[in-house]
């Protein structure tokens, strides 16, 4: 039996699903319990320093697992070996296979079956469908191109095939993921063409769009989110900052005017979609004026529901690190106070949404009998919906929003 341990974001979950499909095709049975397994595949994250530290701790635990029983097989996969490949200095001898992010061919080759077609395999109502690999944006702080390479869109026929497989395995929600989903395109069109095609083929399944770069937001995407009943009113739009000076230094190819125009178009809808955005503060050279411009932006748009804030991490191999190293970053107390201020802005956004949602009837996907998540909240990363009475897990149900408590909602199923 084999156990797959996944770290990091939904993109890694999608990779692990494909690894699972390859292993099952080679005759391996899956288990969620490492002690039951004779093979363990550790799919790591290494985007920023905290993720590397967490992955290294998991590596230590995995090595202990291998050494505790003779004959166990240990595979190291994902972003950690992609970002820090073996340079011959040693330290990887205990692993039976070391392979990079989404390296399906390496796993199939190790299993002595190069003919395996990589197909997703897994269970659960919340699943993820990768539509592209890599990123070509070249943001000066970002390690993704070092880890995943340049943007490569997947073939639409493969995406449609994998989507049908996920639905056949019980998916009720499918998250569309990639490093830059808005950049996906083929001869027939862009993401605004692909998304309705998937949604109409599977009308009982929710589709949720993640990781859309603001510069690659197709003009027809708002119409798709508004018109397609099972494309949930939610979009992840990582802006990273709203000061023109900081955006230029980051290498983000847009300015505050463009951001306001995009978010104004979402605000203008009678029922705007919930936007989850991410921001970086404490970037080298960020002044108090720059930061106040960011706060002004975050509190000016009623579509923003969730804000995820990160401090800047000077990552080796990036253009910003080559320029400044670890210098130029605001002092730690300034960074922490700015993170707290972004948190206050996030709470203000949640209050705006509370006024909009309380008393309304909305759809909730029941993750357990006690809680689920709404169309406005991504599973595992956003707020939860807490049921006032037990509900049937694994179903989409209508609920009245009784009260919003921070990011969470207290809801009553409609009988």
C-alpha positions in Angstrom: 0.0 0.0 0.0 1.1 3.6 -0.6 0.4 6.8 1.3 0.6 10.2 -0.4 1.3 13.2 1.9 0.6 16.6 0.3 1.8 19.9 1.5 1.0 23.4 0.3 -1.7 24.7 -2.0 -4.5 23.2 -4.1 -2.1 23.0 -7.1 -0.2 20.4 -5.2 -3.4 18.6 -4.4 -4.1 18.3 -8.1 -0.5 16.9 -8.7 -1.0 14.3 -5.9 -4.3 13.2 -7.5 -2.3 12.5 -10.7 0.4 10.7 -8.8 -2.3 8.6 -7.2 -3.7 7.6 -10.6 -0.2 6.5 -11.8 0.3 4.4 -8.6 -3.1 2.8 -8.9 -2.5 2.0 -12.6 0.7 0.3 -11.5 -1.2 -1.9 -9.0 -0.7 0.0 -5.8 -3.5 0.5 -3.3 -3.9 3.8 -1.5 -4.2 4.5 2.2 -4.4 7.7 4.2 -2.5 6.0 7.1 1.3 6.0 6.8 1.8 3.2 9.3 -0.3 0.9 6.9 1.9 1.8 3.9 5.1 0.3 2.6 5.6 3.3 0.3 5.2 6.9 1.1 5.2 9.8 -1.4 5.9 13.2 0.1 4.7 16.0 -2.2 6.4 19.2 -0.8 6.0 22.9 -1.1 8.9 25.4 -1.2 7.4 28.7 -2.4 8.8 30.8 0.5 11.0 30.2 3.6 8.1 29.1 6.0 7.0 26.6 3.4 10.5 25.2 3.1 10.8 24.9 6.9 7.5 23.1 7.0 8.6 20.8 4.2 11.9 20.0 5.9 10.2 19.1 9.1 8.0 16.7 7.0 11.1 15.3 5.4 12.5 14.4 8.8 9.3 12.7 9.8 9.2 10.8 6.5 12.8 9.6 7.0 11.9 8.4 10.5 9.0 6.5 9.0 11.3 4.8 6.5 14.0 3.9 9.0 11.5 2.4 11.5 10.6 -0.6 9.3 13.0 -2.3 6.9 12.1 -2.3 3.3 9.9 0.8 3.2 10.0 2.9 0.1 10.2 6.7 0.3 9.7 9.1 -2.6 10.4 12.9 -2.4 8.4 14.9 -4.8 7.2 18.4 -5.5 8.5 21.9 -5.2 11.3 21.2 -2.7 13.4 19.0 -5.0 12.4 21.2 -8.0 13.8 24.3 -6.3 16.8 22.7 -4.8 17.9 19.8 -7.1 20.6 17.4 -6.1 23.9 19.0 -6.6 25.9 15.9 -5.8 26.7 16.9 -2.2 24.7 14.1 -0.7 21.9 14.0 1.8 19.3 12.3 -0.5 20.6 8.8 -0.3 17.7 7.6 2.0 15.1 8.4 -0.7 14.3 5.7 -3.2 13.2 8.4 -5.8 13.6 12.1 -5.9 11.4 13.9 -8.5 10.3 17.4 -9.2 6.9 19.1 -9.2 4.3 17.3 -11.4 7.0 14.9 -12.8 4.6 12.2 -13.8 7.1 10.6 -16.2 9.7 10.1 -13.4 7.1 8.3 -11.2 5.9 6.1 -14.1 9.5 5.2 -15.0 10.3 4.3 -11.4 7.3 2.0 -11.4 8.7 0.4 -14.6 5.6 1.3 -16.6 6.3 4.2 -18.9 3.1 3.5 -20.8 0.9 4.7 -17.9 -1.4 7.6 -18.9 -1.4 10.1 -16.0 -5.0 10.4 -14.9 -6.3 11.8 -11.6 -7.4 9.4 -8.9 -8.9 10.3 -5.5 -12.0 10.8 -3.5 -13.9 13.5 -1.8 -16.4 16.1 -2.9 -13.8 18.9 -3.2 -11.3 18.3 -6.0 -8.9 20.3 -8.1 -8.3 20.4 -11.9 -5.0 21.7 -13.2 -5.2 23.5 -16.5 -1.7 24.7 -16.9 1.8 24.3 -15.5 4.4 27.0 -14.8 4.3 30.8 -15.0 5.9 33.3 -17.4 5.0 36.6 -15.6 8.5 37.0 -14.1 7.5 38.8 -10.9 10.7 39.8 -9.2 10.0 38.3 -5.8 8.6 35.0 -7.0 10.2 31.5 -7.1 7.5 29.8 -9.2 9.5 30.0 -12.5 12.4 28.5 -10.6 10.2 25.6 -9.4 7.7 25.1 -12.2 9.2 26.7 -15.3 7.4 28.8 -17.8 3.7 28.7 -18.5 2.5 25.7 -20.5 -1.3 25.3 -21.0 -2.7 21.8 -21.0 -4.6 20.5 -24.0 -8.4 21.2 -23.6 -9.2 17.6 -24.5 -7.1 16.4 -21.6 -8.7 18.9 -19.3 -12.2 17.9 -20.3 -11.3 14.2 -19.9 -9.8 14.7 -16.4 -12.8 16.8 -15.4 -15.2 13.9 -16.3 -13.0 11.6 -14.2 -13.2 13.8 -11.2 -17.0 14.0 -11.5 -17.2 10.2 -11.8 -15.2 9.9 -8.6 -17.8 11.9 -6.7 -16.6 15.5 -7.1 -19.3 18.1 -6.2 -16.9 21.0 -6.5 -14.0 21.3 -8.9 -11.4 24.1 -8.4 -9.7 25.2 -11.6 -6.0 25.7 -10.7 -2.7 26.6 -12.3 0.0 29.1 -11.5 -1.8 31.6 -13.8 -5.2 30.3 -14.9 -6.1 33.5 -16.7 -3.2 33.0 -19.1 -4.7 29.6 -20.3 -5.7 29.6 -24.0 -5.9 27.3 -27.0 -7.0 27.6 -30.6 -10.6 27.8 -29.6 -10.4 30.5 -26.9 -9.3 31.4 -23.4 -10.5 30.5 -19.9 -13.8 32.3 -20.6 -14.4 29.7 -23.4 -13.2 26.7 -21.3 -15.1 27.3 -18.1 -18.6 27.3 -19.6 -17.7 24.2 -21.5 -16.9 22.3 -18.4 -19.8 23.8 -16.4 -22.4 22.9 -19.0 -21.1 19.4 -19.3 -21.5 18.9 -15.6 -24.4 21.1 -14.5 -24.7 19.6 -11.0 -21.0 20.4 -10.1 -19.7 23.7 -8.7 -16.7 25.2 -10.6 -14.5 27.6 -8.7 -11.7 29.7 -10.4 -8.4 30.2 -8.6 -5.1 32.2 -9.3 -6.2 34.7 -12.0 -3.5 37.2 -12.6 -5.1 40.7 -13.0 -3.2 41.3 -16.3 -4.8 38.1 -17.7 -8.4 38.6 -16.8 -10.4 37.9 -20.0 -13.0 40.5 -20.8 -15.8 37.9 -21.0 -15.0 36.2 -17.7 -17.3 38.5 -15.7 -20.2 37.5 -18.0 -19.3 33.8 -17.5 -19.3 34.1 -13.7 -22.6 35.9 -13.8 -24.4 33.8 -16.4 -23.3 30.2 -15.7 -25.4 29.0 -12.7 -22.8 26.4 -11.5 -19.7 28.7 -11.9 -19.7 29.9 -8.3 -19.7 33.7 -7.7 -16.1 33.7 -6.5 -12.7 34.5 -8.0 -9.2 34.5 -6.7 -7.4 37.7 -7.9 -3.9 38.2 -6.3 -3.1 41.9 -6.6 0.0 41.8 -4.4 0.0 45.6 -4.0 -1.8 48.8 -5.2 1.0 51.4 -5.1 2.3 52.1 -8.6 5.9 52.4 -7.3 5.8 49.0 -5.5 4.1 47.3 -8.4 6.8 48.5 -10.8 9.5 47.3 -8.5 7.7 43.9 -8.1 7.5 43.5 -11.9 3.7 43.4 -11.9 2.6 44.7 -15.4 -0.3 46.9 -14.2 -1.0 50.0 -12.1 -3.6 51.2 -9.6 -5.8 52.7 -12.4 -6.0 49.3 -14.1 -6.8 47.5 -10.8 -9.5 50.0 -9.9 -11.1 49.6 -13.3 -11.1 45.8 -13.0 -12.5 45.8 -9.5 -15.0 48.5 -10.3 -16.4 46.3 -13.0 -16.9 43.5 -10.4 -18.4 46.0 -7.8 -20.9 47.2 -10.4 -22.7 43.9 -10.6 -25.9 43.8 -8.7 -24.6 40.7 -6.9 -20.8 41.0 -7.2 -18.7 37.8 -6.9 -16.7 37.2 -3.8 -13.0 38.1 -4.5 -10.2 36.5 -2.6 -7.0 38.5 -3.0 -3.5 38.3 -1.7 -1.1 41.1 -0.9 2.6 41.4 0.1 3.7 44.1 2.5 7.1 45.0 3.7 8.5 44.9 0.2 11.9 46.5 -0.2 11.4 50.2 -0.6 7.7 50.2 0.5 7.0 53.6 2.1 4.2 54.5 4.5 2.5 56.3 1.6 2.8 53.2 -0.6 1.2 51.1 2.2 -1.7 53.6 2.7 -2.4 53.3 -1.0 -2.7 49.6 -0.6 -5.1 50.0 2.4 -7.2 52.5 0.4 -7.5 50.0 -2.4 -8.5 47.1 -0.2 -11.2 49.2 1.6 -12.6 50.7 -1.6 -14.1 47.7 -3.3 -17.2 45.9 -2.1 -16.4 42.7 -4.1 -13.4 41.9 -1.8 -14.4 39.3 0.7 -11.1 37.7 1.8 -7.6 39.2 2.1 -4.6 37.0 2.5 -1.5 39.0 3.6 2.1 37.8 3.4 5.3 39.6 4.6 7.9 39.9 1.9 10.4 37.0 2.0 13.8 37.6 0.3 14.1 34.4 -1.7 17.4 33.4 -3.3 17.3 33.1 -7.1 14.7 35.8 -7.5 15.5 39.1 -9.3 14.7 41.2 -6.1 17.1 39.1 -4.1 19.8 39.6 -6.7 19.2 43.3 -6.5 18.9 43.9 -2.8 19.7 40.6 -1.0 18.2 41.0 2.4 18.5 44.7 2.5 15.9 47.4 2.0 13.1 45.5 3.8 11.2 47.7 6.3 12.1 46.7 9.9 10.2 43.8 11.5 8.0 45.9 13.8 6.9 48.0 10.8 6.1 44.9 8.8 4.1 43.4 11.6 2.1 46.6 12.2 1.3 46.7 8.5 0.2 43.1 8.4 -2.1 43.9 11.4 -3.5 46.9 9.4 -4.2 44.6 6.4 -6.0 42.3 8.9 -8.2 45.2 10.0 -9.0 45.9 6.4 -10.0 42.3 5.9 -12.3 42.5 8.9 -13.9 45.6 7.4 -14.5 43.7 4.1 -16.1 40.8 6.1 -18.5 43.3 7.8 -19.6 44.6 4.4 -20.3 41.0 3.3 -22.1 40.3 6.5 -24.5 43.1 5.8 -25.1 41.7 2.4 -25.5 38.0 3.4 -27.3 37.9 6.8 -30.9 36.8 6.3 -30.4 35.5 2.8 -30.7 32.0 1.6 -27.6 30.7 -0.2 -26.1 27.4 -1.3 -23.7 25.5 1.0 -21.7 22.4 0.2 -21.8 20.2 3.4 -18.3 19.0 4.1 -19.4 17.2 7.3 -22.7 17.0 9.1 -21.6 20.0 11.3 -20.2 22.4 8.7 -19.6 23.2 5.0 -18.6 26.1 2.8 -20.6 28.5 0.8 -20.4 29.5 -2.9 -18.6 32.6 -1.6 -15.9 30.7 0.3 -13.3 28.2 -1.0 -13.0 25.0 1.0 -10.2 24.8 3.6 -8.8 28.3 3.0 -11.8 30.7 3.5 -14.5 30.8 6.1 -16.7 27.8 7.1 -20.5 27.6 7.3 -21.6 26.1 10.7 -24.9 24.3 10.6 -27.5 25.0 13.4 -28.6 21.4 13.1 -26.9 18.4 11.5 -27.0 18.2 7.7 -26.2 15.4 5.3 -22.5 15.6 4.3 -21.6 15.4 0.7 -24.6 17.4 -0.6 -25.3 20.9 -1.8 -28.1 22.4 0.3 -29.9 25.7 0.7 -29.3 27.5 4.0 -30.4 30.7 5.7 -27.5 32.9 6.9 -28.3 33.6 10.5 -25.1 35.4 11.5 -21.7 36.1 10.2 -18.9 35.8 12.7 -15.6 37.0 11.2 -14.9 34.8 8.2 -17.4 32.1 9.3 -21.2 32.0 9.0 -23.8 30.4 11.2 -26.5 28.9 8.9 -29.8 27.0 9.2 -30.6 24.4 6.5 -33.9 25.1 4.7 -36.2 22.2 5.3 
